[in-house]
Amino acid sequence: MTRRRNDRALVRPHVVTGGRAHPTRNVFDLVTLVTANTDRPLTGLSPEKLRIVELCRGGALSVVEIAGHLELPVAVTKVLLSDLVDDGQLTTRAPAPAARTQARLLQEVLDGLRATL
């Protein structure tokens, strides 16, 4: 019996998270910024977790950017991130309030343009 590619894709996230569907902490928004703590040893990390730490050592990345780099669903990425935060490998922070205000302003402009067209 041959395995279809979709079957493999369904199993992998379950395996990557150790069967967990929810992070240990609920502090991750799509735009939460994540940075690596460079003073921590990288021993004992799974390949996905190691990749996350390496990505975040280059500078702050958002949760959605990390998920994109890993090609994993955001929910799976959040589980991995929460493990790494719990282990002290990563630090999170909310995005700057100005970024949220700017995004809101851009959305209002877009809505206004759509209304006039």
N, C-alpha and C positions, 0 to 999 in steps of 0.2 A: 504494500500500500504506500503510495507516495503522499507526501505531505504538501499541502498547498501553502503558498507564501502567507496567505491570510491567517491560517491556523497558527503559524509560527508567531505572527505579530500579536495574536491574542494571548499567547502564553507568556511571551517575553516580559511585559510589564509586571505580571504577577510574580514572576521569578525574580526580577530586578528588585522589587520591594520586599521580598521575603513573604509575600502573601498579604501584605497590608494594603489597605485602600485609602487610609487617612493618615495624615502627618501627626506626629506627637504634639505639635503645637499648631495653632491656627493663626499664624502671624504673616502669612504670605499672600500678598495681593499680586496680580500680574506684573505690576510695576515696582514691587519691592526690590530694592537694590541689595545685591549680595557681594561681599568682598571676602577674600580668603585671609586667614590669620597665618602669616608666613612662618611663625615660630613653632608650628606644630609638625610633628613627624607624619609622613604619609604612609606609614606601614599599616597593613591590615585593611586597606580600603579596597572596595570592589572596583572593577574597571570604570564603572559609571561614576562612582563617587570620586575617584581619582581624577577623572576627566573634568568634573565640576570644579574641583579645587584648582586644577591647572588653569581652567578658563578664568576663574575669579582672581587668580594671582596677577593677571594682566590689567586689572582694574575692575571697578564695579560694573556688574551686569544685572539686568532685571531678570526676574523669574522666567518671563516669557522668552527672553533671549537665550537663557540657558537651556530651556526646553527645546528651542529651535536648533541649537548647536548639537544637542544630544539626539535629536529626532525622536523624542519621547513625548507622550502626552503630558500636559501641564500637571495633572493630578499625580502622576508618577514622579515627576520632577520635584513636586512639593514634598513628597514622602522622603525622597533622597536628601533634599535640602534640610528638612527638619532633623534627620539623623546627623547630618554634618554640623548643624548648629548645636545640637545636644552634645556632640563630641568636642566642641570648641574649635572645629576646623574653619567655620564660617561665621561672619557677622552680618546681620541684616539691618537695614535702615529704610525708613519711608522715603519716597522721593521728595524733592524740594516742593514746598507748597506752590511756588511760582509755576512749576511745570504743570501742576494740576489746573491752575487758573488759566494758563496759556492754552491747554488742551480744551478747556471749557469754552474759552473765547473762540478758538478755531471752530469748534462744533457749532456755536451760535452763528458764526459767519457762514458756515456751510449750510446750515438750516435756512438762513436768510436768502442765500443764493438759490437754493432749491425752490423756495417759495416764490421767487420772482421769475423763475424760468418756466 
